[in-house]
Amino acid sequence: MDDLGNVYRSSWNTSLPFPPLIIAVTPDSGGVGTEVTILGDSFGCQGCATAATAVRFNGVLADFHVDSPTQITATVPAGATSGPVSVQAPGGTGQSDEPFTVLP
């Protein structure tokens, strides 16, 4: 309460953001160094608190850039093997339904 008798209230939103959802990975195959586009939702934005924090190809960390809340560009890392692509963000981790095939 202030000197005039006004009462102030504040509230905090403590809910976490949604986990990332991967809809498509294009192309669906490629060798080490291939640039891949990941389409989906809840990827956040580059530099924001809710932005994706990691992209993995079958568990192997990849370099990536959050292009928009619905698109990420990633590079197939050395050591990657065929399997799912995953995106980690503060709200959780999302994984592709279809595997990415790493070519020799």
URMOWO-V877162 format. One record per pair of residues at least 24 apart in sequence whose ideal C-beta (glycine too) atoms are under 7 Angstrom apart, sorted by the first residue. I is the first residue (numbers start at 1). J is the second residue. Records with the same first field share a line. If there is no record, write none. Layout:
I=J ; J
This chain:
16=90 ; 91
17=42 ; 50 ; 89 ; 90 ; 91
18=42 ; 91
19=89 ; 91 ; 92 ; 93 ; 94
20=52 ; 87 ; 89 ; 93 ; 94
21=94
22=85 ; 87 ; 94 ; 95 ; 96
25=85 ; 96 ; 100
28=98 ; 100 ; 101
29=100 ; 101 ; 103
30=76 ; 103
31=76 ; 102 ; 103 ; 104
32=76 ; 77 ; 78 ; 80
33=75 ; 76
34=76
35=73 ; 75
36=74 ; 76
37=71 ; 73
38=71 ; 72 ; 74 ; 85 ; 87
39=70 ; 71
40=70 ; 94
41=69 ; 70
42=69 ; 89 ; 91
43=69 ; 70 ; 72 ; 87 ; 89
44=69 ; 89
45=69
49=90
50=89 ; 90
51=89
52=87 ; 88 ; 89
53=88 ; 89
54=88
55=87
56=86
57=85 ; 100
58=82 ; 83 ; 84
76=102
